[in-house]
Amino acid sequence: MSWNIPMPDPPTSEDFDAKNKSVQFFFPADETVIFKAEDKLFRVHRFFLERDSEFFRGLFLCPPEKGGAEGKTEDKPIVLADVTAFEFLCLLKFLYNGMYKDGRNREEWIALLTISNRFFFNKIRKLSIAALTKLIPPLDPVERIALANKCEIPEWNEPAYVDLCVRNVPITDAEAEIIGISTAFLLMKAREEYRRRTINGNITFSCGHEIPGLACLQCTDSGYGHIRRAADTIKVRENARHERSQAISIVKAVFQPPSQLGMR
């Protein structure tokens, strides 16, 4: 039996210029640029930045200033305002070594999300959002809201609002400053309504007490009072699902009241 193995197409005239230089992979000798983030300097190739970012493609097309082009010398680097050295370092590591590295930590993915969103690295932004969405343990809900607002990820907001709505600890002053006073006010309103609706969804323990929680604080006998029957465990799970559903509907009503939904 003979096999007809298709052969790859040979390079065409479009792949090379008149001097037989590769159109795609023959870079000019001066294709490096010096950047400054905070007080740190970086000399890197333009290629990766231009290839993946609309922002940098436009930046490198700008005509040089009267005093000479920025990014050519250490005395006159291109300054990346409001970008941390860590963020730019994470970006460069991804661009140069991205396909070979796994297991980036939480801080690296947040840095990649922030800088990719700022400089329009759309593919890196999508990868960062996917990685942060799958984090175990997940990001704190306050941090998710802050990142969602900063990096324009609206789909992160509602689940984070629900997490804050159902948690036992109230929203702190510091958290209110991070997420914004208006958002904090709406969350407090949602939490109040959530507690009003679920206050009677108590758990019955083997000691006979019915309390709104997972541990009976009325029992002093630790060997007896904190033992749940199998039926109680099932009830805990059912209540948790029901109360989560309640919280979702409350958050939707508070943050998207019917009057606003009807106007869309």
ROPATI-146275 format. One record per residue (C-alpha): chain; residue number from 1; residue in one letter; x, y, z. Coordinates in steps of 0.02 Angstrom, whole numbers, plus 50000, padded with zeros to 5 digits. Layout:
# residues N
<'A',NUM,'a',<X,Y,Z>> ...
# end
This chain:
# residues 264
<'A',1,'m',<50000,50000,50000>> <'A',2,'s',<50068,50170,49953>> <'A',3,'w',<50034,50326,50052>> <'A',4,'n',<50012,50494,49970>> <'A',5,'i',<50081,50611,50100>> <'A',6,'p',<50044,50792,50056>> <'A',7,'m',<50199,50899,50052>> <'A',8,'p',<50198,51074,50126>> <'A',9,'d',<50193,51217,50005>> <'A',10,'p',<50365,51292,49973>> <'A',11,'p',<50398,51473,50023>> <'A',12,'t',<50328,51598,49900>> <'A',13,'s',<50395,51763,49840>> <'A',14,'e',<50283,51848,49967>> <'A',15,'d',<50383,51769,50110>> <'A',16,'f',<50546,51855,50058>> <'A',17,'d',<50593,52025,49990>> <'A',18,'a',<50701,52067,49840>> <'A',19,'k',<50860,52036,49943>> <'A',20,'n',<50800,51865,49999>> <'A',21,'k',<50767,51925,50176>> <'A',22,'s',<50621,51851,50269>> <'A',23,'v',<50479,51976,50273>> <'A',24,'q',<50416,51911,50441>> <'A',25,'f',<50575,51859,50530>> <'A',26,'f',<50715,51979,50483>> <'A',27,'f',<50709,52116,50613>> <'A',28,'p',<50803,52281,50602>> <'A',29,'a',<50957,52293,50712>> <'A',30,'d',<50885,52439,50810>> <'A',31,'e',<50719,52356,50852>> <'A',32,'t',<50745,52368,51040>> <'A',33,'v',<50664,52502,51147>> <'A',34,'i',<50701,52562,51324>> <'A',35,'f',<50554,52581,51443>> <'A',36,'k',<50544,52647,51620>> <'A',37,'a',<50414,52585,51745>> <'A',38,'e',<50429,52666,51915>> <'A',39,'d',<50619,52680,51935>> <'A',40,'k',<50660,52520,51837>> <'A',41,'l',<50728,52513,51659>> <'A',42,'f',<50690,52381,51527>> <'A',43,'r',<50766,52359,51353>> <'A',44,'v',<50652,52248,51250>> <'A',45,'h',<50608,52206,51070>> <'A',46,'r',<50471,52305,50987>> <'A',47,'f',<50407,52153,50894>> <'A',48,'f',<50305,52071,51033>> <'A',49,'l',<50231,52236,51090>> <'A',50,'e',<50181,52289,50914>> <'A',51,'r',<50115,52117,50869>> <'A',52,'d',<49995,52100,51015>> <'A',53,'s',<49948,52278,51065>> <'A',54,'e',<49853,52411,50970>> <'A',55,'f',<49920,52538,51095>> <'A',56,'f',<50104,52501,51059>> <'A',57,'r',<50076,52492,50871>> <'A',58,'g',<50011,52669,50879>> <'A',59,'l',<50148,52724,50999>> <'A',60,'f',<50289,52670,50884>> <'A',61,'l',<50209,52759,50736>> <'A',62,'c',<50217,52927,50824>> <'A',63,'p',<50348,53045,50750>> <'A',64,'p',<50498,53082,50863>> <'A',65,'e',<50499,53240,50967>> <'A',66,'k',<50618,53385,50935>> <'A',67,'g',<50740,53323,51066>> <'A',68,'g',<50751,53152,50984>> <'A',69,'a',<50652,52992,50992>> <'A',70,'e',<50612,52921,51163>> <'A',71,'g',<50664,52744,51203>> <'A',72,'k',<50833,52749,51115>> <'A',73,'t',<50943,52789,51265>> <'A',74,'e',<50938,52756,51452>> <'A',75,'d',<50934,52943,51483>> <'A',76,'k',<50774,52960,51381>> <'A',77,'p',<50668,52804,51402>> <'A',78,'i',<50484,52787,51363>> <'A',79,'v',<50402,52815,51532>> <'A',80,'l',<50254,52703,51571>> <'A',81,'a',<50151,52812,51686>> <'A',82,'d',<50044,52726,51819>> <'A',83,'v',<50120,52557,51778>> <'A',84,'t',<50216,52462,51911>> <'A',85,'a',<50381,52377,51872>> <'A',86,'f',<50302,52213,51928>> <'A',87,'e',<50159,52230,51803>> <'A',88,'f',<50277,52266,51658>> <'A',89,'l',<50393,52125,51711>> <'A',90,'c',<50247,52002,51714>> <'A',91,'l',<50195,52060,51541>> <'A',92,'l',<50370,52038,51469>> <'A',93,'k',<50390,51867,51548>> <'A',94,'f',<50226,51815,51468>> <'A',95,'l',<50273,51884,51297>> <'A',96,'y',<50446,51806,51297>> <'A',97,'n',<50411,51644,51391>> <'A',98,'g',<50221,51630,51400>> <'A',99,'m',<50200,51465,51309>> <'A',100,'y',<50329,51378,51417>> <'A',101,'k',<50270,51428,51591>> <'A',102,'d',<50125,51360,51691>> <'A',103,'g',<50068,51393,51868>> <'A',104,'r',<50069,51582,51876>> <'A',105,'n',<50014,51640,52046>> <'A',106,'r',<49869,51752,52090>> <'A',107,'e',<49972,51913,52096>> <'A',108,'e',<50049,51880,51924>> <'A',109,'w',<49879,51851,51843>> <'A',110,'i',<49810,52010,51922>> <'A',111,'a',<49960,52108,51858>> <'A',112,'l',<49936,52034,51684>> <'A',113,'l',<49752,52076,51685>> <'A',114,'t',<49783,52255,51739>> <'A',115,'i',<49920,52295,51613>> <'A',116,'s',<49841,52199,51468>> <'A',117,'n',<49679,52294,51494>> <'A',118,'r',<49772,52460,51500>> <'A',119,'f',<49874,52430,51342>> <'A',120,'f',<49748,52329,51239>> <'A',121,'f',<49833,52158,51241>> <'A',122,'n',<49665,52078,51207>> <'A',123,'k',<49719,51896,51201>> <'A',124,'i',<49818,51910,51363>> <'A',125,'r',<49670,51998,51444>> <'A',126,'k',<49554,51853,51399>> <'A',127,'l',<49678,51725,51465>> <'A',128,'s',<49698,51823,51627>> <'A',129,'i',<49511,51836,51655>> <'A',130,'a',<49491,51649,51625>> <'A',131,'a',<49634,51606,51744>> <'A',132,'l',<49571,51721,51882>> <'A',133,'t',<49393,51655,51863>> <'A',134,'k',<49456,51477,51896>> <'A',135,'l',<49566,51520,52045>> <'A',136,'i',<49551,51407,52197>> <'A',137,'p',<49523,51481,52322>> <'A',138,'p',<49433,51618,52224>> <'A',139,'l',<49474,51801,52234>> <'A',140,'d',<49396,51895,52378>> <'A',141,'p',<49230,51971,52321>> <'A',142,'v',<49287,52148,52361>> <'A',143,'e',<49444,52123,52256>> <'A',144,'r',<49337,52051,52114>> <'A',145,'i',<49225,52205,52115>> <'A',146,'a',<49375,52321,52116>> <'A',147,'l',<49456,52229,51970>> <'A',148,'a',<49291,52217,51877>> <'A',149,'n',<49270,52406,51885>> <'A',150,'k',<49452,52443,51844>> <'A',151,'c',<49465,52320,51699>> <'A',152,'e',<49286,52326,51634>> <'A',153,'i',<49229,52149,51676>> <'A',154,'p',<49044,52174,51718>> <'A',155,'e',<49008,51987,51728>> <'A',156,'w',<49112,51976,51887>> <'A',157,'n',<49005,52099,51984>> <'A',158,'e',<48845,52004,52018>> <'A',159,'p',<48926,51845,52090>> <'A',160,'a',<49036,51954,52200>> <'A',161,'y',<48884,52055,52259>> <'A',162,'v',<48797,51892,52304>> <'A',163,'d',<48948,51831,52402>> <'A',164,'l',<48949,51992,52503>> <'A',165,'c',<48761,51982,52525>> <'A',166,'v',<48763,51809,52604>> <'A',167,'r',<48920,51820,52710>> <'A',168,'n',<48902,51843,52897>> <'A',169,'v',<49031,51983,52914>> <'A',170,'p',<48961,52156,52872>> <'A',171,'i',<49043,52270,52745>> <'A',172,'t',<49185,52367,52826>> <'A',173,'d',<49228,52550,52802>> <'A',174,'a',<49388,52501,52711>> <'A',175,'e',<49291,52388,52592>> <'A',176,'a',<49163,52526,52560>> <'A',177,'e',<49304,52641,52506>> <'A',178,'i',<49370,52510,52385>> <'A',179,'i',<49205,52467,52301>> <'A',180,'g',<49130,52642,52314>> <'A',181,'i',<49004,52715,52435>> <'A',182,'s',<48855,52698,52317>> <'A',183,'t',<48892,52514,52285>> <'A',184,'a',<48918,52483,52471>> <'A',185,'f',<48751,52567,52509>> <'A',186,'l',<48660,52456,52385>> <'A',187,'l',<48745,52302,52456>> <'A',188,'m',<48691,52350,52632>> <'A',189,'k',<48514,52366,52566>> <'A',190,'a',<48527,52194,52484>> <'A',191,'r',<48599,52117,52642>> <'A',192,'e',<48456,52187,52747>> <'A',193,'e',<48325,52116,52629>> <'A',194,'y',<48417,51949,52621>> <'A',195,'r',<48416,51934,52810>> <'A',196,'r',<48233,51982,52818>> <'A',197,'r',<48187,51843,52698>> <'A',198,'t',<48299,51707,52770>> <'A',199,'i',<48287,51740,52957>> <'A',200,'n',<48164,51596,52977>> <'A',201,'g',<48269,51473,52877>> <'A',202,'n',<48347,51401,53034>> <'A',203,'i',<48432,51234,53059>> <'A',204,'t',<48366,51105,53183>> <'A',205,'f',<48503,51012,53277>> <'A',206,'s',<48492,50847,53371>> <'A',207,'c',<48483,50947,53533>> <'A',208,'g',<48315,51015,53477>> <'A',209,'h',<48370,51197,53464>> <'A',210,'e',<48331,51292,53307>> <'A',211,'i',<48457,51428,53265>> <'A',212,'p',<48508,51528,53109>> <'A',213,'g',<48678,51450,53086>> <'A',214,'l',<48780,51292,53079>> <'A',215,'a',<48827,51277,53264>> <'A',216,'c',<48710,51281,53414>> <'A',217,'l',<48774,51416,53530>> <'A',218,'q',<48639,51378,53662>> <'A',219,'c',<48713,51209,53707>> <'A',220,'t',<48852,51198,53836>> <'A',221,'d',<48873,51011,53817>> <'A',222,'s',<48996,51001,53672>> <'A',223,'g',<48978,50813,53668>> <'A',224,'y',<48792,50823,53631>> <'A',225,'g',<48735,50993,53573>> <'A',226,'h',<48835,51011,53412>> <'A',227,'i',<48790,50844,53332>> <'A',228,'r',<48682,50861,53176>> <'A',229,'r',<48569,50722,53118>> <'A',230,'a',<48586,50664,52937>> <'A',231,'a',<48421,50750,52900>> <'A',232,'d',<48494,50911,52971>> <'A',233,'t',<48643,50900,52852>> <'A',234,'i',<48525,50882,52704>> <'A',235,'k',<48426,51031,52767>> <'A',236,'v',<48585,51134,52779>> <'A',237,'r',<48625,51098,52597>> <'A',238,'e',<48447,51132,52540>> <'A',239,'n',<48441,51294,52638>> <'A',240,'a',<48609,51349,52568>> <'A',241,'r',<48549,51325,52389>> <'A',242,'h',<48384,51410,52425>> <'A',243,'e',<48464,51557,52514>> <'A',244,'r',<48593,51579,52375>> <'A',245,'s',<48449,51586,52252>> <'A',246,'q',<48363,51714,52362>> <'A',247,'a',<48520,51819,52368>> <'A',248,'i',<48538,51817,52179>> <'A',249,'s',<48360,51878,52153>> <'A',250,'i',<48383,52013,52285>> <'A',251,'v',<48545,52075,52208>> <'A',252,'k',<48464,52082,52036>> <'A',253,'a',<48318,52182,52106>> <'A',254,'v',<48428,52304,52201>> <'A',255,'f',<48560,52335,52067>> <'A',256,'q',<48442,52320,51917>> <'A',257,'p',<48270,52376,51973>> <'A',258,'p',<48124,52340,51854>> <'A',259,'s',<48112,52524,51805>> <'A',260,'q',<48290,52517,51737>> <'A',261,'l',<48268,52349,51652>> <'A',262,'g',<48113,52413,51563>> <'A',263,'m',<48207,52563,51493>> <'A',264,'r',<48334,52454,51401>> 
# end
